[in-house]
Amino acid sequence: MTPGISSFDAFSQMRSASPVKPAPPVAGDSDPELREAFDSFVGEAFYGQMLKAMRQTVKEPAYFHGGRTEEVFREHLDQVLSQEMTKANASDFTGPMFDLFSLSRS
């Protein structure tokens, strides 16, 4: 140890000389607008594909079919349905994906 330098000063100098790595981002630390956009994109893509696949496999119901009008506006209806389902619960399954996305950005 150098004369005139206390052990605390020596420790402070060593600590300031070592590089400090920033802490990895946590989902709650991110921009809320980014999280909302991420949830919207992932949720609408997921639910949109799910509704599209469902429409291809499920036959039209006998009583609750909207006829030709529903056929014309089916894509719009599915888009609105996917948006509403996304608002209701997309953050439940996009949480782990957003955490990985946040880690990859750093």
Phi and psi restraints in degrees (value plus and minus 20) as a CYANA .aco file:
   2 THR   PHI     -95.2   -55.2
   2 THR   PSI     117.0   157.0
   3 PRO   PHI     -84.1   -44.1
   3 PRO   PSI     120.0   160.0
   4 GLY   PHI      69.9   109.9
   4 GLY   PSI     -24.8    15.2
   5 ILE   PHI    -132.8   -92.8
   5 ILE   PSI     103.6   143.6
   6 SER   PHI     -93.9   -53.9
   6 SER   PSI     144.0   184.0
   7 SER   PHI     -84.1   -44.1
   7 SER   PSI     -52.2   -12.2
   8 PHE   PHI     -84.9   -44.9
   8 PHE   PSI     -63.0   -23.0
   9 ASP   PHI     -84.1   -44.1
   9 ASP   PSI     -59.3   -19.3
  10 ALA   PHI     -84.7   -44.7
  10 ALA   PSI     -62.1   -22.1
  11 PHE   PHI     -83.5   -43.5
  11 PHE   PSI     -61.6   -21.6
  12 SER   PHI     -82.5   -42.5
  12 SER   PSI     -60.1   -20.1
  13 GLN   PHI     -87.0   -47.0
  13 GLN   PSI     -61.7   -21.7
  14 MET   PHI     -85.3   -45.3
  14 MET   PSI     -60.7   -20.7
  15 ARG   PHI     -87.3   -47.3
  15 ARG   PSI     -59.7   -19.7
  16 SER   PHI     -91.7   -51.7
  16 SER   PSI     -42.9    -2.9
  17 ALA   PHI     -99.7   -59.7
  17 ALA   PSI     -43.6    -3.6
  18 SER   PHI    -101.5   -61.5
  18 SER   PSI     120.5   160.5
  19 PRO   PHI     -88.8   -48.8
  19 PRO   PSI     120.2   160.2
  20 VAL   PHI    -127.1   -87.1
  20 VAL   PSI     104.1   144.1
  21 LYS   PHI    -108.2   -68.2
  21 LYS   PSI     117.2   157.2
  22 PRO   PHI     -89.1   -49.1
  22 PRO   PSI     130.2   170.2
  23 ALA   PHI     -87.7   -47.7
  23 ALA   PSI     124.5   164.5
  24 PRO   PHI     -83.5   -43.5
  24 PRO   PSI     126.1   166.1
  25 PRO   PHI     -87.4   -47.4
  25 PRO   PSI     126.3   166.3
  26 VAL   PHI    -128.9   -88.9
  26 VAL   PSI     129.0   169.0
  27 ALA   PHI     -73.3   -33.3
  27 ALA   PSI     -57.1   -17.1
  28 GLY   PHI     -92.1   -52.1
  28 GLY   PSI     -39.8     0.2
  29 ASP   PHI    -100.1   -60.1
  29 ASP   PSI     -35.7     4.3
  30 SER   PHI     -97.1   -57.1
  30 SER   PSI     149.2   189.2
  31 ASP   PHI     -86.2   -46.2
  31 ASP   PSI     107.5   147.5
  32 PRO   PHI     -83.1   -43.1
  32 PRO   PSI     -50.2   -10.2
  33 GLU   PHI     -87.4   -47.4
  33 GLU   PSI     -57.7   -17.7
  34 LEU   PHI     -85.1   -45.1
  34 LEU   PSI     -63.3   -23.3
  35 ARG   PHI     -82.4   -42.4
  35 ARG   PSI     -62.0   -22.0
  36 GLU   PHI     -84.4   -44.4
  36 GLU   PSI     -63.0   -23.0
  37 ALA   PHI     -84.9   -44.9
  37 ALA   PSI     -60.0   -20.0
  38 PHE   PHI     -83.2   -43.2
  38 PHE   PSI     -68.3   -28.3
  39 ASP   PHI     -80.6   -40.6
  39 ASP   PSI     -61.7   -21.7
  40 SER   PHI     -83.5   -43.5
  40 SER   PSI     -67.2   -27.2
  41 PHE   PHI     -83.4   -43.4
  41 PHE   PSI     -71.3   -31.3
  42 VAL   PHI     -86.6   -46.6
  42 VAL   PSI     -64.5   -24.5
  43 GLY   PHI     -83.3   -43.3
  43 GLY   PSI     -67.2   -27.2
  44 GLU   PHI     -87.5   -47.5
  44 GLU   PSI     -56.0   -16.0
  45 ALA   PHI     -85.7   -45.7
  45 ALA   PSI     -64.7   -24.7
  46 PHE   PHI     -84.4   -44.4
  46 PHE   PSI     -73.9   -33.9
  47 TYR   PHI     -88.3   -48.3
  47 TYR   PSI     -53.9   -13.9
  48 GLY   PHI     -81.8   -41.8
  48 GLY   PSI     -65.8   -25.8
  49 GLN   PHI     -87.2   -47.2
  49 GLN   PSI     -56.3   -16.3
  50 MET   PHI     -84.5   -44.5
  50 MET   PSI     -65.1   -25.1
  51 LEU   PHI     -86.1   -46.1
  51 LEU   PSI     -58.8   -18.8
  52 LYS   PHI     -81.9   -41.9
  52 LYS   PSI     -65.3   -25.3
  53 ALA   PHI     -85.1   -45.1
  53 ALA   PSI     -58.6   -18.6
  54 MET   PHI     -83.9   -43.9
  54 MET   PSI     -62.5   -22.5
  55 ARG   PHI     -83.0   -43.0
  55 ARG   PSI     -51.1   -11.1
  56 GLN   PHI     -97.0   -57.0
  56 GLN   PSI     -44.1    -4.1
  57 THR   PHI    -126.0   -86.0
  57 THR   PSI     -46.8    -6.8
  58 VAL   PHI    -114.9   -74.9
  58 VAL   PSI     113.8   153.8
  59 LYS   PHI     -94.9   -54.9
  59 LYS   PSI     140.8   180.8
  60 GLU   PHI     -86.9   -46.9
  60 GLU   PSI     117.1   157.1
  61 PRO   PHI     -89.8   -49.8
  61 PRO   PSI     132.7   172.7
  62 ALA   PHI     -91.1   -51.1
  62 ALA   PSI     -56.7   -16.7
  63 TYR   PHI    -126.9   -86.9
  63 TYR   PSI     -49.1    -9.1
  64 PHE   PHI    -129.6   -89.6
  64 PHE   PSI      17.9    57.9
  65 HIS   PHI    -119.1   -79.1
  65 HIS   PSI     116.8   156.8
  66 GLY   PHI    -105.1   -65.1
  66 GLY   PSI     -13.5    26.5
  67 GLY   PHI      52.5    92.5
  67 GLY   PSI    -168.6  -128.6
  68 ARG   PHI     -83.7   -43.7
  68 ARG   PSI     -54.7   -14.7
  69 THR   PHI     -83.1   -43.1
  69 THR   PSI     -63.6   -23.6
  70 GLU   PHI     -84.9   -44.9
  70 GLU   PSI     -57.5   -17.5
  71 GLU   PHI     -83.2   -43.2
  71 GLU   PSI     -60.1   -20.1
  72 VAL   PHI     -87.8   -47.8
  72 VAL   PSI     -63.3   -23.3
  73 PHE   PHI    -120.6   -80.6
  73 PHE   PSI      -2.0    38.0
  74 ARG   PHI     -80.2   -40.2
  74 ARG   PSI     -63.2   -23.2
  75 GLU   PHI     -82.0   -42.0
  75 GLU   PSI     -62.7   -22.7
  76 HIS   PHI     -85.2   -45.2
  76 HIS   PSI     -62.6   -22.6
  77 LEU   PHI     -79.9   -39.9
  77 LEU   PSI     -65.3   -25.3
  78 ASP   PHI     -83.9   -43.9
  78 ASP   PSI     -57.3   -17.3
  79 GLN   PHI     -83.8   -43.8
  79 GLN   PSI     -65.0   -25.0
  80 VAL   PHI     -85.4   -45.4
  80 VAL   PSI     -62.1   -22.1
  81 LEU   PHI     -81.3   -41.3
  81 LEU   PSI     -63.2   -23.2
  82 SER   PHI     -86.7   -46.7
  82 SER   PSI     -55.8   -15.8
  83 GLN   PHI     -84.8   -44.8
  83 GLN   PSI     -63.0   -23.0
  84 GLU   PHI     -88.7   -48.7
  84 GLU   PSI     -59.3   -19.3
  85 MET   PHI     -86.3   -46.3
  85 MET   PSI     -55.4   -15.4
  86 THR   PHI     -84.0   -44.0
  86 THR   PSI     -65.4   -25.4
  87 LYS   PHI     -81.4   -41.4
  87 LYS   PSI     -56.0   -16.0
  88 ALA   PHI     -91.2   -51.2
  88 ALA   PSI     -63.1   -23.1
  89 ASN   PHI    -175.0  -135.0
  89 ASN   PSI       1.5    41.5
  90 ALA   PHI     -85.8   -45.8
  90 ALA   PSI     -54.1   -14.1
  91 SER   PHI     -84.7   -44.7
  91 SER   PSI     -39.5     0.5
  92 ASP   PHI     -85.8   -45.8
  92 ASP   PSI     -60.1   -20.1
  93 PHE   PHI    -124.3   -84.3
  93 PHE   PSI     -28.9    11.1
  94 THR   PHI    -111.6   -71.6
  94 THR   PSI     -28.7    11.3
  95 GLY   PHI     -74.0   -34.0
  95 GLY   PSI     -75.6   -35.6
  96 PRO   PHI     -82.6   -42.6
  96 PRO   PSI     -55.8   -15.8
  97 MET   PHI     -86.0   -46.0
  97 MET   PSI     -59.8   -19.8
  98 PHE   PHI     -87.8   -47.8
  98 PHE   PSI     -56.2   -16.2
  99 ASP   PHI     -80.8   -40.8
  99 ASP   PSI     -64.7   -24.7
 100 LEU   PHI     -85.0   -45.0
 100 LEU   PSI     -59.6   -19.6
 101 PHE   PHI     -82.4   -42.4
 101 PHE   PSI     -62.2   -22.2
 102 SER   PHI     -84.5   -44.5
 102 SER   PSI     -59.8   -19.8
 103 LEU   PHI     -87.1   -47.1
 103 LEU   PSI     -55.2   -15.2
 104 SER   PHI     -93.1   -53.1
 104 SER   PSI     -41.8    -1.8
 105 ARG   PHI     -97.8   -57.8
 105 ARG   PSI     -40.6    -0.6
